[in-house]
Amino acid sequence: MVWITDHMSTLVPPHLNFDGMDVQNIVQVTGEVVAPKTIKNARNYAAGALNLKSTDEFKERQLRFIAYGLQKSWNRLWSEDMVFLQDSFFCTATMSNWTQYPDDGLVFRIDNHK
């Protein structure tokens, strides 16, 4: 049996960069699997890919994981979370304007966890 986790391991880095950090634990990295808006029904294409039975077939899809959150964060600012994830080789919501992917509106975020 193939799990979504098996597919996701092809889109996300295998390790996080904790060099020199006093970190207790991370519960999860949140984000979204997206497909280019040049693909017809890009959202359905991405969602359907996660349910494929073959990881090899999944790897052939034009998909990217864009991270936008870190729980439980040890940083004071959300932007520091994004820098940490970028340093760990994740694509993040702050890296680009991501105009090649479909969107359904704007998201405003307060850059403070406290």
N, CA, C and O atoms as CSV, one atom per row, in Angstrom:
chain,resi,resn,atom,element,x,y,z
A,1,MET,N,N,0.848,-1.180,0.000
A,1,MET,CA,C,0.000,0.000,0.000
A,1,MET,C,C,0.892,1.242,0.000
A,1,MET,O,O,1.898,1.297,0.708
A,2,VAL,N,N,0.513,2.224,-0.795
A,2,VAL,CA,C,1.231,3.497,-0.870
A,2,VAL,C,C,0.435,4.546,-0.096
A,2,VAL,O,O,-0.783,4.648,-0.250
A,3,TRP,N,N,1.124,5.319,0.730
A,3,TRP,CA,C,0.498,6.358,1.539
A,3,TRP,C,C,0.836,7.726,0.973
A,3,TRP,O,O,1.806,7.881,0.232
A,4,ILE,N,N,0.030,8.713,1.326
A,4,ILE,CA,C,0.321,10.087,0.917
A,4,ILE,C,C,1.721,10.482,1.391
A,4,ILE,O,O,2.429,11.216,0.702
A,5,THR,N,N,2.115,9.996,2.560
A,5,THR,CA,C,3.447,10.303,3.094
A,5,THR,C,C,4.539,9.840,2.127
A,5,THR,O,O,5.553,10.520,1.965
A,6,ASP,N,N,4.337,8.694,1.487
A,6,ASP,CA,C,5.320,8.207,0.517
A,6,ASP,C,C,5.452,9.186,-0.642
A,6,ASP,O,O,6.558,9.465,-1.104
A,7,HIS,N,N,4.327,9.702,-1.106
A,7,HIS,CA,C,4.353,10.684,-2.192
A,7,HIS,C,C,5.024,11.984,-1.733
A,7,HIS,O,O,5.867,12.537,-2.440
A,8,MET,N,N,4.650,12.455,-0.565
A,8,MET,CA,C,5.184,13.733,-0.070
A,8,MET,C,C,6.693,13.680,0.122
A,8,MET,O,O,7.371,14.700,-0.004
A,9,SER,N,N,7.219,12.507,0.424
A,9,SER,CA,C,8.670,12.408,0.618
A,9,SER,C,C,9.429,12.742,-0.657
A,9,SER,O,O,10.632,12.998,-0.608
A,10,THR,N,N,8.738,12.744,-1.807
A,10,THR,CA,C,9.388,13.121,-3.060
A,10,THR,C,C,9.352,14.631,-3.290
A,10,THR,O,O,10.049,15.133,-4.172
A,11,LEU,N,N,8.549,15.366,-2.509
A,11,LEU,CA,C,8.391,16.813,-2.702
A,11,LEU,C,C,9.060,17.656,-1.621
A,11,LEU,O,O,9.300,18.845,-1.829
A,12,VAL,N,N,9.361,17.063,-0.483
A,12,VAL,CA,C,9.900,17.840,0.631
A,12,VAL,C,C,11.306,17.353,0.978
A,12,VAL,O,O,11.644,16.196,0.725
A,13,PRO,N,N,12.122,18.231,1.555
A,13,PRO,CA,C,13.470,17.838,1.955
A,13,PRO,C,C,13.422,16.732,3.021
A,13,PRO,O,O,12.478,16.677,3.810
A,14,PRO,N,N,14.417,15.866,3.049
A,14,PRO,CA,C,14.407,14.759,4.003
A,14,PRO,C,C,14.722,15.162,5.444
A,14,PRO,O,O,14.385,14.437,6.381
A,15,HIS,N,N,15.371,16.323,5.622
A,15,HIS,CA,C,15.781,16.744,6.964
A,15,HIS,C,C,15.599,18.243,7.119
A,15,HIS,O,O,15.597,18.987,6.138
A,16,LEU,N,N,15.446,18.674,8.354
A,16,LEU,CA,C,15.406,20.103,8.665
A,16,LEU,C,C,16.760,20.529,9.195
A,16,LEU,O,O,17.468,19.739,9.821
A,17,ASN,N,N,17.119,21.778,8.945
A,17,ASN,CA,C,18.428,22.300,9.314
A,17,ASN,C,C,18.389,22.902,10.718
A,17,ASN,O,O,18.024,24.065,10.888
A,18,PHE,N,N,18.767,22.107,11.724
A,18,PHE,CA,C,18.752,22.559,13.118
A,18,PHE,C,C,20.115,23.002,13.613
A,18,PHE,O,O,20.293,23.196,14.815
A,19,ASP,N,N,21.080,23.168,12.726
A,19,ASP,CA,C,22.439,23.514,13.137
A,19,ASP,C,C,22.459,24.722,14.064
A,19,ASP,O,O,21.979,25.799,13.709
A,20,GLY,N,N,23.019,24.531,15.254
A,20,GLY,CA,C,23.192,25.622,16.207
A,20,GLY,C,C,21.915,26.101,16.870
A,20,GLY,O,O,21.919,27.160,17.497
A,21,MET,N,N,20.820,25.359,16.754
A,21,MET,CA,C,19.553,25.795,17.346
A,21,MET,C,C,19.207,24.939,18.550
A,21,MET,O,O,19.495,23.742,18.584
A,22,ASP,N,N,18.590,25.562,19.529
A,22,ASP,CA,C,18.077,24.854,20.692
A,22,ASP,C,C,16.568,24.661,20.483
A,22,ASP,O,O,15.750,25.455,20.947
A,23,VAL,N,N,16.236,23.601,19.783
A,23,VAL,CA,C,14.845,23.353,19.400
A,23,VAL,C,C,14.348,22.110,20.118
A,23,VAL,O,O,15.011,21.073,20.104
A,24,GLN,N,N,13.190,22.212,20.744
A,24,GLN,CA,C,12.618,21.072,21.457
A,24,GLN,C,C,12.017,20.056,20.485
A,24,GLN,O,O,12.407,18.888,20.482
A,25,ASN,N,N,11.071,20.502,19.663
A,25,ASN,CA,C,10.490,19.611,18.660
A,25,ASN,C,C,9.625,20.402,17.688
A,25,ASN,O,O,9.198,21.520,17.974
A,26,ILE,N,N,9.382,19.798,16.546
A,26,ILE,CA,C,8.474,20.364,15.559
A,26,ILE,C,C,7.355,19.361,15.372
A,26,ILE,O,O,7.599,18.172,15.169
A,27,VAL,N,N,6.149,19.840,15.442
A,27,VAL,CA,C,5.012,18.957,15.241
A,27,VAL,C,C,4.755,18.785,13.749
A,27,VAL,O,O,4.566,17.661,13.283
A,28,GLN,N,N,4.744,19.882,12.991
A,28,GLN,CA,C,4.468,19.763,11.567
A,28,GLN,C,C,4.883,20.996,10.775
A,28,GLN,O,O,4.949,22.108,11.299
A,29,VAL,N,N,5.157,20.762,9.501
A,29,VAL,CA,C,5.337,21.828,8.522
A,29,VAL,C,C,4.057,21.824,7.694
A,29,VAL,O,O,3.690,20.799,7.119
A,30,THR,N,N,3.383,22.961,7.633
A,30,THR,CA,C,2.150,23.028,6.857
A,30,THR,C,C,2.408,23.727,5.537
A,30,THR,O,O,3.295,24.573,5.427
A,31,GLY,N,N,1.631,23.367,4.552
A,31,GLY,CA,C,1.775,23.948,3.236
A,31,GLY,C,C,0.742,23.369,2.302
A,31,GLY,O,O,-0.270,22.813,2.730
A,32,GLU,N,N,1.011,23.509,1.019
A,32,GLU,CA,C,0.047,23.086,0.017
A,32,GLU,C,C,0.770,22.484,-1.177
A,32,GLU,O,O,1.791,23.006,-1.625
A,33,VAL,N,N,0.236,21.387,-1.685
A,33,VAL,CA,C,0.727,20.808,-2.925
A,33,VAL,C,C,-0.011,21.505,-4.058
A,33,VAL,O,O,-1.241,21.537,-4.081
A,34,VAL,N,N,0.747,22.062,-4.999
A,34,VAL,CA,C,0.146,22.837,-6.082
A,34,VAL,C,C,0.663,22.354,-7.437
A,34,VAL,O,O,1.740,21.768,-7.548
A,35,ALA,N,N,-0.144,22.622,-8.454
A,35,ALA,CA,C,0.218,22.350,-9.839
A,35,ALA,C,C,0.115,23.661,-10.610
A,35,ALA,O,O,-0.678,24.525,-10.236
A,36,PRO,N,N,0.890,23.831,-11.667
A,36,PRO,CA,C,0.836,25.079,-12.438
A,36,PRO,C,C,-0.560,25.333,-12.994
A,36,PRO,O,O,-1.286,24.400,-13.337
A,37,LYS,N,N,-0.924,26.611,-13.077
A,37,LYS,CA,C,-2.255,26.935,-13.591
A,37,LYS,C,C,-2.374,26.692,-15.089
A,37,LYS,O,O,-3.469,26.802,-15.641
A,38,THR,N,N,-1.275,26.364,-15.757
A,38,THR,CA,C,-1.344,25.985,-17.168
A,38,THR,C,C,-1.980,24.604,-17.350
A,38,THR,O,O,-2.402,24.252,-18.452
A,39,ILE,N,N,-2.046,23.837,-16.284
A,39,ILE,CA,C,-2.693,22.523,-16.326
A,39,ILE,C,C,-4.182,22.720,-16.080
A,39,ILE,O,O,-4.585,23.365,-15.112
A,40,LYS,N,N,-4.989,22.158,-16.967
A,40,LYS,CA,C,-6.442,22.264,-16.822
A,40,LYS,C,C,-6.854,21.616,-15.492
A,40,LYS,O,O,-6.421,20.512,-15.164
A,41,ASN,N,N,-7.694,22.325,-14.740
A,41,ASN,CA,C,-8.149,21.851,-13.423
A,41,ASN,C,C,-6.963,21.543,-12.500
A,41,ASN,O,O,-6.880,20.460,-11.921
A,42,ALA,N,N,-6.061,22.499,-12.374
A,42,ALA,CA,C,-4.815,22.312,-11.614
A,42,ALA,C,C,-5.061,21.851,-10.181
A,42,ALA,O,O,-4.312,21.022,-9.664
A,43,ARG,N,N,-6.085,22.370,-9.539
A,43,ARG,CA,C,-6.361,21.955,-8.153
A,43,ARG,C,C,-6.765,20.491,-8.079
A,43,ARG,O,O,-6.303,19.758,-7.204
A,44,ASN,N,N,-7.624,20.066,-8.994
A,44,ASN,CA,C,-8.033,18.660,-9.015
A,44,ASN,C,C,-6.863,17.757,-9.389
A,44,ASN,O,O,-6.723,16.658,-8.853
A,45,TYR,N,N,-6.030,18.220,-10.303
A,45,TYR,CA,C,-4.833,17.492,-10.714
A,45,TYR,C,C,-3.926,17.242,-9.500
A,45,TYR,O,O,-3.452,16.124,-9.297
A,46,ALA,N,N,-3.690,18.282,-8.702
A,46,ALA,CA,C,-2.833,18.155,-7.522
A,46,ALA,C,C,-3.475,17.259,-6.470
A,46,ALA,O,O,-2.818,16.374,-5.923
A,47,ALA,N,N,-4.738,17.481,-6.188
A,47,ALA,CA,C,-5.435,16.676,-5.176
A,47,ALA,C,C,-5.506,15.216,-5.599
A,47,ALA,O,O,-5.276,14.319,-4.788
A,48,GLY,N,N,-5.821,14.979,-6.855
A,48,GLY,CA,C,-5.898,13.608,-7.346
A,48,GLY,C,C,-4.558,12.903,-7.315
A,48,GLY,O,O,-4.496,11.697,-7.078
A,49,ALA,N,N,-3.490,13.637,-7.551
A,49,ALA,CA,C,-2.148,13.038,-7.543
A,49,ALA,C,C,-1.817,12.439,-6.182
A,49,ALA,O,O,-1.143,11.412,-6.103
A,50,LEU,N,N,-2.280,13.067,-5.123
A,50,LEU,CA,C,-1.993,12.554,-3.777
A,50,LEU,C,C,-2.632,11.191,-3.537
A,50,LEU,O,O,-2.187,10.447,-2.663
A,51,ASN,N,N,-3.672,10.853,-4.305
A,51,ASN,CA,C,-4.351,9.564,-4.149
A,51,ASN,C,C,-3.878,8.506,-5.135
A,51,ASN,O,O,-4.434,7.408,-5.175
A,52,LEU,N,N,-2.860,8.819,-5.929
A,52,LEU,CA,C,-2.337,7.833,-6.867
A,52,LEU,C,C,-1.776,6.625,-6.126
A,52,LEU,O,O,-1.247,6.764,-5.024
A,53,LYS,N,N,-1.885,5.472,-6.709
A,53,LYS,CA,C,-1.382,4.239,-6.087
A,53,LYS,C,C,0.118,4.060,-6.289
A,53,LYS,O,O,0.749,3.271,-5.586
A,54,SER,N,N,0.692,4.785,-7.242
A,54,SER,CA,C,2.104,4.630,-7.575
A,54,SER,C,C,2.886,5.905,-7.279
A,54,SER,O,O,2.553,6.978,-7.783
A,55,THR,N,N,3.924,5.783,-6.462
A,55,THR,CA,C,4.785,6.931,-6.182
A,55,THR,C,C,5.574,7.319,-7.434
A,55,THR,O,O,5.864,8.497,-7.642
A,56,ASP,N,N,5.918,6.348,-8.258
A,56,ASP,CA,C,6.620,6.662,-9.513
A,56,ASP,C,C,5.742,7.540,-10.401
A,56,ASP,O,O,6.231,8.499,-10.997
A,57,GLU,N,N,4.459,7.223,-10.494
A,57,GLU,CA,C,3.543,8.044,-11.289
A,57,GLU,C,C,3.389,9.431,-10.653
A,57,GLU,O,O,3.317,10.438,-11.358
A,58,PHE,N,N,3.338,9.475,-9.329
A,58,PHE,CA,C,3.241,10.750,-8.613
A,58,PHE,C,C,4.436,11.642,-8.949
A,58,PHE,O,O,4.268,12.838,-9.189
A,59,LYS,N,N,5.645,11.068,-8.968
A,59,LYS,CA,C,6.857,11.834,-9.249
A,59,LYS,C,C,6.856,12.440,-10.650
A,59,LYS,O,O,7.539,13.435,-10.892
A,60,GLU,N,N,6.100,11.856,-11.570
A,60,GLU,CA,C,6.035,12.363,-12.931
A,60,GLU,C,C,5.128,13.588,-13.055
A,60,GLU,O,O,5.179,14.298,-14.060
A,61,ARG,N,N,4.309,13.836,-12.049
A,61,ARG,CA,C,3.388,14.973,-12.086
A,61,ARG,C,C,4.149,16.279,-11.872
A,61,ARG,O,O,5.192,16.303,-11.220
A,62,GLN,N,N,3.615,17.355,-12.427
A,62,GLN,CA,C,4.197,18.685,-12.248
A,62,GLN,C,C,3.640,19.269,-10.955
A,62,GLN,O,O,2.657,20.010,-10.977
A,63,LEU,N,N,4.259,18.941,-9.843
A,63,LEU,CA,C,3.771,19.360,-8.532
A,63,LEU,C,C,4.881,19.995,-7.717
A,63,LEU,O,O,6.063,19.720,-7.919
A,64,ARG,N,N,4.480,20.838,-6.804
A,64,ARG,CA,C,5.416,21.469,-5.871
A,64,ARG,C,C,4.709,21.615,-4.530
A,64,ARG,O,O,3.506,21.869,-4.474
A,65,PHE,N,N,5.473,21.450,-3.449
A,65,PHE,CA,C,4.956,21.697,-2.112
A,65,PHE,C,C,5.459,23.062,-1.680
A,65,PHE,O,O,6.664,23.311,-1.664
A,66,ILE,N,N,4.528,23.952,-1.328
A,66,ILE,CA,C,4.890,25.286,-0.856
A,66,ILE,C,C,4.528,25.362,0.627
A,66,ILE,O,O,3.357,25.270,0.997
A,67,ALA,N,N,5.541,25.530,1.461
A,67,ALA,CA,C,5.338,25.591,2.911
A,67,ALA,C,C,4.892,26.988,3.322
A,67,ALA,O,O,5.391,27.987,2.803
A,68,TYR,N,N,3.944,27.051,4.263
A,68,TYR,CA,C,3.499,28.346,4.778
A,68,TYR,C,C,3.340,28.367,6.292
A,68,TYR,O,O,2.836,29.346,6.844
A,69,GLY,N,N,3.758,27.312,6.966
A,69,GLY,CA,C,3.635,27.328,8.418
A,69,GLY,C,C,4.516,26.302,9.092
A,69,GLY,O,O,4.953,25.325,8.483
A,70,LEU,N,N,4.766,26.548,10.368
A,70,LEU,CA,C,5.598,25.681,11.188
A,70,LEU,C,C,4.949,25.613,12.557
A,70,LEU,O,O,4.834,26.634,13.236
A,71,GLN,N,N,4.526,24.433,12.973
A,71,GLN,CA,C,3.934,24.258,14.289
A,71,GLN,C,C,4.715,23.175,15.018
A,71,GLN,O,O,4.971,22.132,14.417
A,72,LYS,N,N,5.045,23.325,16.067
A,72,LYS,CA,C,5.028,24.366,17.063
A,72,LYS,C,C,6.288,25.190,16.885
A,72,LYS,O,O,7.396,24.664,16.994
A,73,SER,N,N,6.132,26.458,16.616
A,73,SER,CA,C,7.273,27.308,16.309
A,73,SER,C,C,7.993,27.765,17.579
A,73,SER,O,O,7.363,28.007,18.608
A,74,TRP,N,N,9.289,27.878,17.492
A,74,TRP,CA,C,10.121,28.416,18.569
A,74,TRP,C,C,10.545,29.845,18.251
A,74,TRP,O,O,11.190,30.500,19.069
A,75,ASN,N,N,10.185,30.326,17.069
A,75,ASN,CA,C,10.551,31.682,16.661
A,75,ASN,C,C,9.511,32.691,17.129
A,75,ASN,O,O,8.357,32.344,17.378
A,76,ARG,N,N,9.932,33.932,17.242
A,76,ARG,CA,C,9.010,35.010,17.609
A,76,ARG,C,C,8.168,35.443,16.418
A,76,ARG,O,O,7.011,35.832,16.580
A,77,LEU,N,N,8.754,35.376,15.202
A,77,LEU,CA,C,8.091,35.871,13.999
A,77,LEU,C,C,7.842,34.755,12.983
A,77,LEU,O,O,8.640,33.827,12.849
A,78,TRP,N,N,6.727,34.865,12.279
A,78,TRP,CA,C,6.402,33.933,11.199
A,78,TRP,C,C,7.467,34.009,10.100
A,78,TRP,O,O,7.841,32.982,9.534
A,79,SER,N,N,7.953,35.208,9.797
A,79,SER,CA,C,8.976,35.351,8.758
A,79,SER,C,C,10.256,34.598,9.137
A,79,SER,O,O,10.971,34.126,8.253
A,80,GLU,N,N,10.551,34.478,10.418
A,80,GLU,CA,C,11.703,33.677,10.860
A,80,GLU,C,C,11.452,32.194,10.599
A,80,GLU,O,O,12.383,31.459,10.269
A,81,ASP,N,N,10.218,31.754,10.743
A,81,ASP,CA,C,9.858,30.369,10.392
A,81,ASP,C,C,10.142,30.117,8.917
A,81,ASP,O,O,10.685,29.077,8.544
A,82,MET,N,N,9.765,31.083,8.083
A,82,MET,CA,C,9.958,30.919,6.638
A,82,MET,C,C,11.444,30.862,6.287
A,82,MET,O,O,11.847,30.080,5.425
A,83,VAL,N,N,12.260,31.684,6.946
A,83,VAL,CA,C,13.718,31.645,6.712
A,83,VAL,C,C,14.267,30.284,7.129
A,83,VAL,O,O,15.080,29.698,6.414
A,84,PHE,N,N,13.828,29.780,8.280
A,84,PHE,CA,C,14.268,28.457,8.737
A,84,PHE,C,C,13.910,27.390,7.699
A,84,PHE,O,O,14.741,26.546,7.362
A,85,LEU,N,N,12.677,27.427,7.195
A,85,LEU,CA,C,12.256,26.432,6.207
A,85,LEU,C,C,13.035,26.582,4.902
A,85,LEU,O,O,13.385,25.582,4.275
A,86,GLN,N,N,13.308,27.815,4.486
A,86,GLN,CA,C,14.123,28.033,3.287
A,86,GLN,C,C,15.532,27.479,3.492
A,86,GLN,O,O,16.098,26.859,2.591
A,87,ASP,N,N,16.095,27.707,4.681
A,87,ASP,CA,C,17.425,27.176,4.988
A,87,ASP,C,C,17.432,25.650,5.010
A,87,ASP,O,O,18.486,25.029,4.871
A,88,SER,N,N,16.254,25.046,5.183
A,88,SER,CA,C,16.103,23.591,5.148
A,88,SER,C,C,15.666,23.108,3.768
A,88,SER,O,O,15.276,21.953,3.600
A,89,PHE,N,N,15.735,24.006,2.780
A,89,PHE,CA,C,15.481,23.702,1.365
A,89,PHE,C,C,14.009,23.472,1.023
A,89,PHE,O,O,13.701,22.781,0.052
A,90,PHE,N,N,13.111,24.038,1.801
A,90,PHE,CA,C,11.696,24.051,1.435
A,90,PHE,C,C,11.425,25.233,0.518
A,90,PHE,O,O,12.080,26.269,0.633
A,91,CYS,N,N,10.474,25.092,-0.383
A,91,CYS,CA,C,9.908,26.234,-1.095
A,91,CYS,C,C,8.900,26.838,-0.116
A,91,CYS,O,O,8.106,26.109,0.478
A,92,THR,N,N,8.925,28.147,0.057
A,92,THR,CA,C,8.022,28.764,1.022
A,92,THR,C,C,7.151,29.824,0.362
A,92,THR,O,O,7.427,30.285,-0.745
A,93,ALA,N,N,6.109,30.190,1.064
A,93,ALA,CA,C,5.174,31.203,0.575
A,93,ALA,C,C,5.850,32.552,0.375
A,93,ALA,O,O,5.356,33.368,-0.403
A,94,THR,N,N,6.956,32.810,1.049
A,94,THR,CA,C,7.628,34.107,0.955
A,94,THR,C,C,8.717,34.150,-0.112
A,94,THR,O,O,9.301,35.211,-0.334
A,95,MET,N,N,9.005,33.058,-0.767
A,95,MET,CA,C,10.113,33.009,-1.722
A,95,MET,C,C,9.806,33.714,-3.033
A,95,MET,O,O,10.725,34.171,-3.713
A,96,SER,N,N,8.560,33.810,-3.393
A,96,SER,CA,C,8.186,34.325,-4.707
A,96,SER,C,C,6.732,34.753,-4.650
A,96,SER,O,O,6.057,34.565,-3.638
A,97,ASN,N,N,6.254,35.329,-5.742
A,97,ASN,CA,C,4.832,35.665,-5.780
A,97,ASN,C,C,4.008,34.495,-6.304
A,97,ASN,O,O,2.779,34.561,-6.286
A,98,TRP,N,N,4.641,33.443,-6.764
A,98,TRP,CA,C,3.995,32.194,-7.169
A,98,TRP,C,C,2.855,32.404,-8.162
A,98,TRP,O,O,1.842,31.710,-8.084
A,99,THR,N,N,2.999,33.343,-9.091
A,99,THR,CA,C,1.923,33.640,-10.039
A,99,THR,C,C,1.654,32.511,-11.026
A,99,THR,O,O,0.618,32.520,-11.690
A,100,GLN,N,N,2.544,31.551,-11.139
A,100,GLN,CA,C,2.317,30.442,-12.072
A,100,GLN,C,C,1.356,29.395,-11.504
A,100,GLN,O,O,1.016,28.430,-12.189
A,101,TYR,N,N,0.918,29.581,-10.256
A,101,TYR,CA,C,-0.016,28.651,-9.625
A,101,TYR,C,C,-1.356,29.332,-9.380
A,101,TYR,O,O,-1.399,30.536,-9.128
A,102,PRO,N,N,-2.458,28.570,-9.453
A,102,PRO,CA,C,-3.778,29.180,-9.232
A,102,PRO,C,C,-3.931,29.661,-7.789
A,102,PRO,O,O,-3.326,29.107,-6.871
A,103,ASP,N,N,-4.739,30.689,-7.608
A,103,ASP,CA,C,-5.038,31.167,-6.260
A,103,ASP,C,C,-6.514,31.530,-6.189
A,103,ASP,O,O,-7.179,31.704,-7.211
A,104,ASP,N,N,-7.000,31.638,-4.989
A,104,ASP,CA,C,-8.406,32.009,-4.827
A,104,ASP,C,C,-8.551,33.221,-3.920
A,104,ASP,O,O,-9.579,33.398,-3.266
A,105,GLY,N,N,-7.515,34.056,-3.883
A,105,GLY,CA,C,-7.597,35.280,-3.105
A,105,GLY,C,C,-6.289,35.599,-2.411
A,105,GLY,O,O,-5.287,34.904,-2.577
A,106,LEU,N,N,-6.323,36.656,-1.637
A,106,LEU,CA,C,-5.149,37.094,-0.888
A,106,LEU,C,C,-5.222,36.596,0.542
A,106,LEU,O,O,-6.301,36.427,1.110
A,107,VAL,N,N,-4.046,36.364,1.113
A,107,VAL,CA,C,-3.950,36.010,2.522
A,107,VAL,C,C,-3.079,37.065,3.190
A,107,VAL,O,O,-1.977,37.358,2.725
A,108,PHE,N,N,-3.567,37.621,4.257
A,108,PHE,CA,C,-2.788,38.577,5.055
A,108,PHE,C,C,-2.394,37.870,6.336
A,108,PHE,O,O,-3.193,37.149,6.933
A,109,ARG,N,N,-1.162,38.080,6.751
A,109,ARG,CA,C,-0.663,37.390,7.926
A,109,ARG,C,C,0.052,38.398,8.824
A,109,ARG,O,O,0.807,39.244,8.344
A,110,ILE,N,N,-0.189,38.302,10.104
A,110,ILE,CA,C,0.537,39.113,11.075
A,110,ILE,C,C,1.836,38.411,11.371
A,110,ILE,O,O,1.843,37.227,11.708
A,111,ASP,N,N,2.932,39.121,11.249
A,111,ASP,CA,C,4.263,38.527,11.397
A,111,ASP,C,C,4.676,38.500,12.859
A,111,ASP,O,O,5.682,39.096,13.243
A,112,ASN,N,N,3.888,37.800,13.673
A,112,ASN,CA,C,4.173,37.732,15.095
A,112,ASN,C,C,3.427,36.540,15.673
A,112,ASN,O,O,2.217,36.414,15.484
A,113,HIS,N,N,4.131,35.674,16.369
A,113,HIS,CA,C,3.500,34.497,16.993
A,113,HIS,C,C,2.975,34.789,18.393
A,113,HIS,O,O,2.157,34.032,18.917
A,114,LYS,N,N,3.423,35.850,18.987
A,114,LYS,CA,C,3.085,36.097,20.397
A,114,LYS,C,C,1.784,36.827,20.541
A,114,LYS,O,O,1.356,37.112,21.659
